[in-house]
């Protein structure tokens, strides 16, 4: 088996020669493997049913729920989650709401365990920017284009929780929204 990290597809990293095709199943963990009990499993070209079934058994034995996805950038979660987070940044840029209000709105109104800005800081702004760039390059859909504010924060080293500052100032307890020049 080959473990593949988003945003690359299996085809991007799978060594295939004209003389030999290797059966491979990609098993992809999400950003924080301790949070969701799932693993994305991708069947690539010429995969036998026996190999795929073996991979499903392995994933279940690890205590995870396999989610089968086509081999494409972003698989299922990032294909939906990246535009969600980027739209939150665009809403902030357009004055739709504050960091706190947008986060609270999505938690209370949509039942999300955390708002998009809390999630952005958790994942890492540089990680989100890079995944968005790869997905934009592949799909050429505007929804994957990193907004200017995200790019400015990454260039300034405000990468989220790991850097102590992103959309929230994590040097304070509890974290407070960072003052941003919009």
C-alpha positions in Angstrom: 0.0 0.0 0.0 1.0 3.6 -0.6 -0.1 6.3 1.8 -0.9 9.5 0.0 -1.2 12.9 1.6 -3.8 15.4 0.3 -3.7 17.3 -2.0 -1.8 15.0 -4.3 -3.6 12.3 -6.2 -2.4 8.7 -6.2 -1.4 9.1 -9.9 0.8 12.1 -8.9 3.0 9.9 -6.7 2.5 6.3 -7.9 5.6 5.1 -9.8 4.3 3.3 -12.9 6.4 2.0 -15.7 5.3 0.7 -19.0 6.5 -2.8 -18.1 4.9 -3.2 -14.6 1.7 -1.9 -13.0 1.6 -2.2 -9.2 -1.7 -2.8 -7.4 -2.1 0.1 -5.0 -4.6 1.4 -2.6 -4.2 4.9 -1.2 -5.3 5.3 2.4 -5.5 9.0 3.3 -5.8 10.4 6.8 -7.4 13.7 7.4 -5.5 16.7 8.9 -5.8 15.5 12.5 -6.2 11.7 12.6 -7.3 11.8 16.3 -10.4 13.7 15.5 -12.4 12.0 12.8 -12.7 8.2 12.8 -12.3 7.9 9.1 -9.7 7.1 6.4 -10.2 7.9 2.8 -9.5 4.9 0.6 -8.9 5.3 -3.1 -8.8 2.4 -5.6 -6.5 3.2 -8.5 -6.2 1.7 -11.9 -6.2 -2.1 -12.3 -6.9 -2.8 -8.6 -8.2 -6.3 -7.9 -11.2 -6.8 -5.7 -9.1 -8.9 -3.3 -6.6 -6.0 -2.7 -9.4 -3.5 -2.2 -11.2 -5.8 0.3 -7.9 -6.3 2.1 -7.5 -2.6 2.4 -11.1 -2.2 3.7 -10.4 -4.8 6.4 -7.2 -3.1 7.4 -8.8 0.3 7.8 -11.6 -1.2 9.9 -9.1 -3.1 12.1 -7.5 0.3 12.8 -10.8 1.4 14.2 -11.5 3.7 11.4 -14.5 4.0 9.0 -13.3 3.8 5.3 -14.8 6.4 3.0 -14.3 5.4 -0.6 -13.4 8.3 -2.9 -12.4 8.6 -6.5 -8.7 9.4 -7.0 -8.9 13.2 -7.4 -7.5 16.1 -5.6 -9.3 16.8 -2.3 -11.2 13.5 -2.3 -14.5 14.2 -0.4 -13.8 16.3 2.6 -11.4 18.9 1.2 -13.4 19.1 -2.0 -16.2 20.6 0.2 -14.3 21.9 3.2 -11.7 24.1 1.4 -14.3 26.2 -0.4 -16.3 26.5 2.8 -13.3 28.0 4.6 -12.3 30.2 1.7 -15.9 31.5 1.5 -15.7 32.4 5.2 -12.6 34.5 4.5 -14.3 36.2 1.5 -17.4 36.9 3.7 -15.0 38.6 6.3 -13.3 40.5 3.5 -16.7 41.7 2.3 -17.9 42.8 5.7 -20.6 40.2 6.0 -19.7 39.6 9.6 -16.8 39.5 12.1 -14.6 36.6 12.8 -16.5 35.9 16.0 -19.9 36.3 14.4 -19.1 34.1 11.4 -17.7 31.4 13.7 -20.7 31.6 16.1 -23.1 31.6 13.2 -21.8 28.4 11.7 -21.5 26.7 15.1 -25.0 27.6 16.3 -26.8 27.9 13.0 -25.3 25.0 11.1 -24.3 22.7 14.1 -20.6 22.7 13.2 -18.4 21.8 16.2 -16.2 24.9 15.4 -16.5 27.9 13.2 -14.5 28.3 9.9 -11.9 30.7 11.4 -11.3 28.4 14.4 -10.9 25.5 11.9 -8.6 27.5 9.6 -6.3 28.3 12.5 -6.5 24.6 13.6 -5.6 23.3 10.2 -3.0 26.0 9.5 -3.4 28.9 7.1 -0.4 27.8 5.0 -1.8 24.3 4.7 -5.2 25.6 3.6 -3.5 28.0 1.1 -1.4 25.2 -0.4 -4.3 22.7 -0.7 -6.4 25.4 -2.3 -3.7 26.2 -4.8 -3.3 22.6 -5.8 -7.1 22.2 -6.2 -7.4 25.5 -8.1 -4.6 24.3 -10.4 -6.4 21.1 -11.1 -10.0 22.2 -11.3 -9.7 25.8 -12.4 -12.8 26.7 -10.3 -12.8 30.1 -8.6 -14.2 28.5 -5.4 -10.7 27.0 -4.8 -8.8 30.3 -5.4 -7.1 31.5 -2.2 -8.5 34.9 -1.2 -6.1 37.9 -0.8 -6.5 38.0 3.0 -5.3 34.4 3.3 -2.3 35.0 1.2 -1.4 38.2 3.2 -1.7 36.3 6.5 0.5 33.5 5.3 3.1 35.9 4.0 3.1 37.6 7.4 3.7 34.3 9.2 0.3 34.3 10.8 -0.3 30.6 10.1 -2.8 29.9 12.9 -2.5 28.0 16.1 0.9 26.5 15.3 2.4 30.0 14.9 0.4 31.6 17.8 -1.5 33.9 15.5 -3.9 33.5 12.6 -7.5 34.7 12.6 -7.2 34.4 16.3 -4.4 35.4 18.7 -3.5 32.1 20.3 -1.0 33.7 22.7 -3.9 34.7 24.9 -6.1 32.4 26.9 -8.8 32.2 25.6 -7.8 33.1 22.1 -9.2 36.4 20.8 -9.8 37.5 17.2 -6.7 39.0 15.7 -6.9 42.7 14.6 -6.8 42.5 10.8 -6.4 45.3 8.4 -9.1 44.5 5.8 
